[in-house]
Amino acid sequence: MADEGQHNDLPPIVDLRQSATALRVQRGVMRMLRERHDMACYAEVPLSNGRRADVLAVGPKGEIWIIEIKSSLIDFQVDRKWPEYREFSDKFFFAKPPELDGEIFPQSEGLIVADGHDGAILRDSPDTPLAPARRKALILKLARLGADRIHALMDPGPR
């Protein structure tokens, strides 16, 4: 039997492609959504259009929010894909660190400020309700994704 105190062989739960700033913003966003909005959050969710949502949150009534994290001015300026997330969410937000100027983001979209400890919604997002079939497909995808991630933590062996 393996030593129960050893967990070094577990896979990392954090996707290591993000900058340290983006990871701090992600943590604050997810904490804020969970603690103050009763949302269950997933990080790095692949969507059927080939995009990957930085944070996808599901509310108690099945509402779906996507949060696109921007860690710097350059990060925002080079991104032209963000409008493609709208069709997969009821609400869409940008999230930024405190030091990044919020004026760079479109006024038509929601805006969150977050650090490694907490976050706050600076500007709400307009509601754009998902079609029922898309909502059902996303909820099923999230259920499977969550179960797969938990299983990978419990049993990091080959899939």
N, C-alpha and C positions, 0 to 999 in steps of 0.2 A: 504494500500500500504506500502511495506517495505521501510525503510529508505535507500535512494539511496547511502548514504555515507558508509553504512555498507557492508563490503565484507569478514567478518570473517568466514562466512559459506562456502566460496569457497574452493574447494579441492586444495591441494598443487599441483603446476604444476611441481615441482621437485621431481624426484624419490629419496627417502631418503635412498636408499641402498648403495650409493657411499660414499666414504670418503670425507672430506672437500677438500683434495688435488685434488681428481678426479673431484669434482664439479668445482673447479677453472680452471682446465685444460679444462674441457668441455666448460665452458663459453668462455675462450679465443679462443679455436678451432672454436666454432660456430661464434663468432664475426669475426674472421679472414676470415673464409669461406664466410660469408655473405658480408662483406665489401669489400674484395679484390678479391674474386673469383665468386661473384654473385651466390652463392649456397644457396638454401633453406635447412635448417637443421632440422632434427628430432632427439630427444634424446631417447634412450632406445627403439629401434624398434625390436619387435619380428619377427624372420624370420621363414620360413616354415620348416627349419631343426631343430627347437627347440632352436636355439641360439638367443641371443639378442644383436643387434649392439649398442654400446655405442653412437655413432653419425652416422647417415646416412644422406648424403647430396646429393641433386639433383641439377644439373647445368642447365643452360638455354637451352641446347640442349638435355636434358634428361639423361646426364651422371650421374652415381651413384658412389659415393665414400663412403666407410665405414672407420671409424676411431675408432680404439680400444685404449682406454685410459689405460695407465699403470702408477700408481701413485708411485710405489716403485719397488725395485729390487725383493723383494719377490712376489709382484703382478705379475710380468713378469715370474718369475721362476716357479710358480705353474700353470700357464696358458698353457694348451696344446690344447685348442680349437680354437685358433686364425686362423689356416689355413682353417677352415670351413667357414670363412667369405668371402674368396676370390671368391667363386662361386656366390656370391650375389652382386658383385661390379665390376665396370670397373677399379677402383683404390682402393688399400687398404693401409692405413697408421696406424702406431702406433703414439700415442701422449703421450708426457711425460712432466712433470714439468721441469723447468730449472735446478733444483738441481740433477736430475737423469741423470746418465752417458748414453749418447746416444750409446756408443759402445756395450752395452748389446743387442741391437736390431739387427735382421738379416739384412745384407746389401742388401738383395734381396727385402726388403719391404720399402715403403715410411716412412718418419719420420717427425713428427711435434713437435715443442716445444711450449708450451703455459702456460700462467699464467691466472689470473683472468681478465686480461684486453685485451690481444691480443695473437696472435700466429704467427708462421712463419714455412714455410715448409723448413726443413733442407735437406731433400732428397726426390726427387720425386718418385712416385710409377710407376712401369711399367704398361702400359695399357693392360688390359685383358678384351676385350669387352664381355659384357653379350650377351647371346642368346636373340633374339627378344622376344620370349615367356616369358622368365624370366623377362626381362625388363618391359614388359607390366603388368605382374602380380604384380611386385614390385610397379610400379607407381600407379596402382589401389589400392593396399594395403595402400600406403602412402596417397592417396587422402582421403580414408575412415578414416584412423588413424588420420589425421589432423582435419578432420571435427568432429570426435568423441571427440577429445581433446578440441576443441573450444566449442562444445556443453556442455561438462562437466563443463567448466568454466562458461558458461552462465547459465546453469541450473544444479546445483549440486545434484538434486534429484535423486531418484532411476532410474536405467536404465531398 
